[in-house]
Amino acid sequence: MNEVDIAVVGGGIIGCLTARELLARRPERTVAVLDRDSVGSGASRRSAGLHFPRGATGRVRGMAAYSQQYYAELSSHRPELPIHQVGMDVVGAEQTVRRSYLASARPTPATAGVWQVEGGQYADVSGLTGRLASELRGGAVVHEGTGVTAIGLDPERITLALSSGGELTVGQVVLAPGPWIAAPAWRELVAPLGVRVKKVVALHIDLVPAPTDRVVVFQAEDAFLLPLHDRGHWLFSYTCQEWGVDPDALGEGLSDQDLGDALAVLRAVAPEYAAHCASGRVFCDAYSGTGEPIVCPLPADPRVVFAGAANGSGYRLAPAIAAQAADLIDIPFLTSPTRSHA
Ligand SMILES: Cc1cc2nc3c(=O)[nH]c(=O)nc-3n(C[C@H](O)[C@H](O)[C@H](O)COP(=O)(O)OP(=O)(O)OC[C@H]3O[C@@H](n4cnc5c(N)ncnc54)[C@H](O)[C@@H]3O)c2cc1C
């Protein structure tokens, strides 16, 4: 197939859910998902995959509520999917917790300064993405090991040059590249969006969680302790402030500095865990300038819709991002630059 209606570039959780949404709305259209690696191998593979029922702005709270409902329905129909409900305690000031958490989270005081909230879950994001991609096959073409090396924006058609040497002709594109914002094929096209890439680090704690252990969210520190019941250890996520990183240059794993910085925060919030961590996961994610994900047509050509820059929340907000991207793809006047200016 060298011609399709829509190409989704990037087969992470956002790209795969967008392809799923596009086909759910109109199964007759042809969709290709292209990934230079395997599906679910980018930021999605390293994700802690925690869903908090919260948002710093009204738009993000709306997206969190939509996504929570989406994942709840998905896992109730498909209990074998790697999405796990987990209890959640939030350490934070009452005003902040009540303002940022969804009403459905029903914050309830537990002990002084600790709030129990409902609606937390976590996923093996890579495993989930792989399962979603396998279900796409048949409805969509999934091209793995196929990088997009250039995007040709002809008024009549869009041509994607592929690393395999071929070309794919498409009517519209959803660009879901995760942290590969600076890929040569779209660096100039996405530059006006002002997306930045930040390192994300989480420590693995070699303690086996008890079945009833709950997530602890440290609101002020923007950190959390997550019992990964499925993997048999805890994870500590904190906010690393290393900006401007290149996803292709992060292959060395956890550095001394990462470990030291993460341990300093862990010792401050939960010192009893600090003696048990010497390993972890390091990657990066795309961040917008506003704290909200970016889902918009590209200024240079509205037939190309960008979906991502979810600020370290790309798993939990992916269903809402996918729905918004599909909404934009389905706006008739966005199908060609000529018509958009009419
Ligand atoms: C350590 C860590 C912990 C995290 N924890 C959480 C969390 O607890 N909760 C949460 O909600 N989020 C979390 N995140 C963020 C979340 O994982 C990401 O926001 C999300 O996975 C992004 O999904 P994506 O589909 O946009 O990107 P990706 O999963 O990175 O997918 C992008 C894909 O694009 C492909 N690609 C790149 N260039 C090309 C090209 N030229 N041609 C074709 N394909 C290309 C890549 O191979 C990749 O597979 C975490 C991230 C990290 C790194």
The ligand as an ORCA input file, in Angstrom:
! r2SCAN-3c Opt
* xyz 0 1
  C      10.690      7.764     32.701
  C       9.331      8.262     32.264
  C       8.250      8.180     33.134
  C       6.992      8.644     32.719
  N       5.929      8.494     33.590
  C       4.698      8.873     33.177
  C       3.571      8.668     34.025
  O       3.689      8.158     35.146
  N       2.332      9.022     33.556
  C       2.158      9.579     32.309
  O       1.026      9.886     31.940
  N       3.223      9.794     31.487
  C       4.465      9.457     31.900
  N       5.542      9.661     31.087
  C       5.322     10.354     29.809
  C       4.741      9.418     28.775
  O       5.395      8.175     28.814
  C       4.924     10.064     27.401
  O       4.338     11.368     27.415
  C       4.230      9.239     26.319
  O       4.720      7.906     26.322
  C       4.465      9.887     24.965
  O       3.855      9.073     24.004
  P       4.052      9.393     22.478
  O       3.254      8.409     21.737
  O       3.818     10.837     22.250
  O       5.634      9.240     22.245
  P       6.568      7.931     22.079
  O       6.118      6.803     22.913
  O       7.969      8.421     22.257
  O       6.329      7.550     20.567
  C       6.869      8.305     19.520
  C       7.297      7.326     18.459
  O       7.736      8.081     17.320
  C       8.700      7.299     16.673
  N       9.477      8.138     15.764
  C      10.381      9.081     16.085
  N      10.914      9.610     14.971
  C      10.337      8.994     13.927
  C      10.482      9.098     12.500
  N      11.324      9.948     11.928
  N       9.717      8.308     11.722
  C       8.838      7.420     12.277
  N       8.684      7.282     13.616
  C       9.414      8.050     14.432
  C       9.534      6.708     17.814
  O      10.234      5.553     17.425
  C       8.475      6.457     18.879
  O       8.059      5.091     18.925
  C       6.813      9.213     31.446
  C       7.899      9.299     30.572
  C       9.142      8.828     30.960
  C      10.284      8.912     29.988
*
